[in-house]
Amino acid sequence: MSTEEATKENETMEENVQTEQQVGNENQGESVKENSVAELLKEELEKAKQKIASLEDSFLRERAEFQNYKRRTAAEYAKIKGEAVKNFIIKFLNPIDNLERVGTGVNVSDEMKPFIDGVGMILREMSGILEKENVVKFSPVGQPFDPTTMEAIASDESEDVKEETVVEVYQAGYVFTENNEAFALRPARVKVARPKY
């Protein structure tokens, strides 16, 4: 091999080495670029995960708040409806009492009997309507006195009773029942017998 050929071979080898180094440097540069791109993608992925978690938490909170709102609104609606029914029914109680008084304490003639019977039919029909609306009339004679559903107008002492007991009803009371809860629309006005001590 001549010197010229040896020099050319050395030059070719040096060029190959330089090319390999350049390729290695380029590969190294690309590897660094790939690593930095991968790190950026990982950071973006983490941010996206955090944002998703935040949105999911926000969604769950909003949903719970809406469910609470629905429950609260339904309860308020039921309460308002109950109060409206109660106020409406209370207005009918005195006319019903007056219808019950028709013909009491009076000698009914044959001419008045159909009129009294007609009033009785109207009264029964109105009572049926009230019962359908969960309004029940009560006349607590012989029952223990309950201040939540009764109003004592008069009282006497008696040896025949061991606790306060209703002995006479002056005006019947009415109870409204809704959702297994009963409350007095109008307390019964009663006379109470108290035990003698």
Residue pairs with C-beta under 8 A, 6 or more apart in sequence:
1 9
78 178
78 179
82 176
82 178
85 133
85 176
86 176
86 185
89 130
89 133
89 135
89 174
89 176
89 185
90 185
90 186
92 126
92 130
93 174
93 185
93 186
96 123
96 126
96 127
97 171
97 172
99 119
99 122
99 123
99 126
100 123
102 116
102 119
103 112
103 116
103 119
108 116
127 137
130 136
130 137
130 174
133 176
134 176
134 177
134 178
135 174
135 175
135 176
135 185
136 174
136 175
136 177
137 172
137 173
137 174
138 149
138 172
138 173
138 174
138 175
138 188
139 169
139 172
139 173
139 188
140 146
140 149
140 150
140 166
140 169
140 173
140 188
140 190
141 166
141 167
141 168
141 169
142 165
142 166
142 167
143 165
143 166
144 163
144 164
144 165
144 166
145 152
145 163
145 164
145 165
145 166
145 190
145 192
148 184
149 173
149 175
149 184
149 187
149 188
150 166
150 173
150 187
150 188
150 189
150 190
151 187
151 188
151 189
151 190
152 190
152 191
152 192
153 170
153 189
153 190
153 191
154 168
154 191
154 192
155 164
155 191
155 192
155 193
155 194
156 167
156 191
156 192
156 193
156 194
157 193
157 194
157 195
157 196
158 167
158 193
158 194
158 195
158 196
159 195
159 196
160 193
161 193
161 194
161 195
162 195
163 195
164 192
164 193
164 194
164 195
165 192
165 193
166 188
166 190
166 191
166 192
166 193
167 190
167 191
167 192
167 193
168 190
168 191
169 188
169 189
169 190
169 191
170 189
170 190
170 191
171 186
171 188
171 189
172 188
173 184
173 185
173 186
173 187
173 188
173 189
174 184
174 185
174 186
175 182
175 183
175 184
175 185
176 182
176 183
176 184
176 185
